Structure formats: C-alpha cells, structure tokens
C-alpha cells in the first residue's frame, strides 16, 4: 500500500498486468462491453456528493466553533473576515449541491450527463479543497490539531479532489 495524505480507509497501490487475456464472459458487460461513459458519470456524481458532504461537515463544525471561540473580548464569528468567510463557504456548499443534483437528475432520466457530471465533480473538487482550507483558517492554530476533525477533512478533501484526476470538458 502507498502512503497517502488522506483517506487511510481507502488504501491504494500500484498494480501491473503483463500478457493477460480476459475471456468475453469475464469482461465488464460481457460480449456487448461496458458503457464506460455512464459508469464514469455515476462515479463522478458519487465523488462530488462525497466532497459536498465533507464540505458541509467543515461548515457545520466551523460555524458553532466561531460563535463560541472568543478573541479580543468577542466571538470570532462577529469579526467581519470570519463572518464573510463562513458566508462564502455556505454559498459554495449550496452551489456544489445544486450542480450535483442537476447532474444526478440527468443521469436518473437517462440523459447524456457527461458535461454536467464533469462540471459538478470538477467544481466540487476545487471548492471542497477551498472550503477545507478555510475551515482550517477559521480554527487558526487549532485547525492543525487532531483534536479537531477539520485537519482530517482537509487531508481527505485533498485526496478526494484528485481521485479521478482533473481532465478538461
């Protein structure tokens, strides 16, 4: 197993095949073959949904923390920079969610969802990393301590955001 930045529950390793023959009956989809684009589209929506859930977790953790954490005599949530950061995180979580729903809806109706699933997955990858980074920033020095789950979510966001790679539309 490779040593990765995050997602320790999902071990990865290198696998190499040489001179392997796979019979028709053992291939994905049998003789007809597999609908690889549809399979990729479903995996993109699932990955985007994971990233959305992670982003929501970061936000749901940071808001109460910012309301309870006092600095210079008042909760840090009252500081404009923190309040604006949390508001932007909320907007990105909701935008991500709507993009994922649109892509999933197209898949459910049997439409070509290649573009929408790719956009949802790409957007979710970028914004989840941004949200996780901002979550660490909201917690300040506590964002790096394992006592708070934000550092774990940051590592997982980095790993999830590059699982499929970043291809262009």
PEFENCOR-V434394 format. One record per backbone hydrogen bond with DSSP energy under -1.0 kcal/mol. NH is the residue of the N-H (numbers start at 1). CO is the residue of the C=O. If there is no record, write none. Layout:
nh=NH co=CO
nh=NH co=CO
This chain:
nh=2 co=12
nh=10 co=7
nh=26 co=23
nh=27 co=24
nh=30 co=27
nh=36 co=34
nh=39 co=35
nh=40 co=36
nh=41 co=37
nh=42 co=38
nh=43 co=39
nh=44 co=40
nh=45 co=41
nh=46 co=42
nh=47 co=43
nh=48 co=44
nh=49 co=45
nh=50 co=46
nh=51 co=47
nh=52 co=48
nh=53 co=49
nh=54 co=50
nh=55 co=51
nh=56 co=52
nh=57 co=53
nh=58 co=54
nh=59 co=55
nh=60 co=56
nh=61 co=57
nh=62 co=58
nh=63 co=59
nh=65 co=61
nh=66 co=62
nh=67 co=63
nh=68 co=64
nh=69 co=65
nh=71 co=74
nh=74 co=71
nh=76 co=69
nh=77 co=66
nh=78 co=75
nh=79 co=76
nh=83 co=79
nh=84 co=80
nh=85 co=81
nh=86 co=82
nh=87 co=83
nh=88 co=84
nh=89 co=85
nh=90 co=86
nh=91 co=87
nh=92 co=88
nh=93 co=89
nh=94 co=90
nh=95 co=91
nh=96 co=92
nh=97 co=93
nh=98 co=94
nh=99 co=95
nh=100 co=96
nh=101 co=97
nh=102 co=98
nh=103 co=99
nh=104 co=100
nh=105 co=101
nh=106 co=102
nh=107 co=103
nh=108 co=104
nh=109 co=105
nh=110 co=107
nh=111 co=106
nh=117 co=113
nh=118 co=114
nh=119 co=115
nh=120 co=116
nh=121 co=117
nh=122 co=118
nh=123 co=119
nh=124 co=120
nh=125 co=121
nh=126 co=122
nh=127 co=123
nh=128 co=124
nh=129 co=125
nh=130 co=126
nh=131 co=127
nh=132 co=128
nh=133 co=129
nh=134 co=130
nh=135 co=131
nh=136 co=132
nh=137 co=133
nh=138 co=134
nh=139 co=135
nh=142 co=139
nh=143 co=140
nh=144 co=141
nh=145 co=142
nh=148 co=145
nh=153 co=149
nh=154 co=150
nh=155 co=151
nh=156 co=152
nh=157 co=153
nh=158 co=154
nh=159 co=155
nh=160 co=156
nh=161 co=157
nh=162 co=159
